[in-house]
């Protein structure tokens, strides 16, 4: 048998009053923040779905920002590449004029002066920076200038001119993620963009009896080519051919040496993986320096950059060599311009892809936000009705308690 004390009714009234006040307070807070999940226990399943939706929205917004940054960066680069193309177009016009026999040697020397000034501007374009100050054509080394111009005195004029332009930028690409596990390069390697001819490297070491001593690998343009112990020169050549690197390899029929050439115009980058010496043993690279400055001293190279073609044409104009201007000069500039136009076309195709990705993200973000809203947002009409019911019952309870719990003399004596 339960005993009912004189304070039990009062305690029950206080307990239920506080409980209703808490329910109203929680509901008002949810209405203020327009969510039905203040704590995980409010709706565990909906909270789990909402957490996934919010994480997805955050990633999509990051992808969208990456796409916008990449588009901006690449469009600035496209502007400079078009400017370089215009410079090469003007240089080619000068070469065509200089290839005729109607101009004197002095006239061609004046043409050479103009080509020399255009060469300086071409170097400036290649060393151009984006809006954030990073070098556009420096690969993964985008802080310092990617191209280094070396000057020397020219015998045909009284002064110093650019005699060589070396690429000292990065040999790797920076990547950003534009969708799940979908990466795209943000920069450009200048030894690809501003290259003219196919690059070829001819070793001076007889490799007919060579075999790989232990499992190792070589790196070609950053692509890892694994080699196994016992591989002979023919196995090495086959693995180079089967790799993703844009190069071809063959054994010289006369000297039995390893020769490597590019399949698309670019400067080949070769190095042994750490601990390996295969390319060194084959006489292709030396053990000092980083690519492309590590080619072995007794190896031969052919193929040049855009700057090599312009320098060669300028020197032919200075010397007045009409045959060289009309032959190798025009051909070199044409080859350089064709390669640059192809790179511009690739850039334009990637920009079209970026537009498609941006439109997809712009559509997917609101859809995911809507799904999160359905999982976590509060129904305002239902919440208002529930709040009014709580307020009504709370008021009624207070009125009833006021009538039932009449004050006594003891209440005043307290």
Secondary structure, DSSP 8 states (H G I E B T S, - for coil): -----TTHHHHHHHHHHHHHHHHHHHHHHHHHHT-S-SSGGG-HHHHHHHHHHHHHHHHHHHHHHHHHHHHHHHHHHHHHHHHHHHHHHHHHHHHHHHTSTTS-HHHHHHHHHHHHHHHHHHHHHHT-B-TTS-BTTBTT--SS-SEEEEEEE-TTSSSEEEEEEEE-S-SS--EEEEETTEEEE-S-BHHHHTB-S--EEE--S--TT-B--SSEEEEETTEEEEE-TT-BHHHHHHHHHHSSSSEEEEE-TTT--EEEEESSSS---EEE-TT--HHHHTTSB-SSS-TTTTB-TT-EEE--BHHHHHHHHHHHHHHT-HHHIIIIIHHHHHHHHHHHHHHHHHHHHHHHHHHHHHHHHHHHHHHHHHHHHHHH---HHHHHHHHHHHHHHHHHHHHHHHHHS---HHHHH-
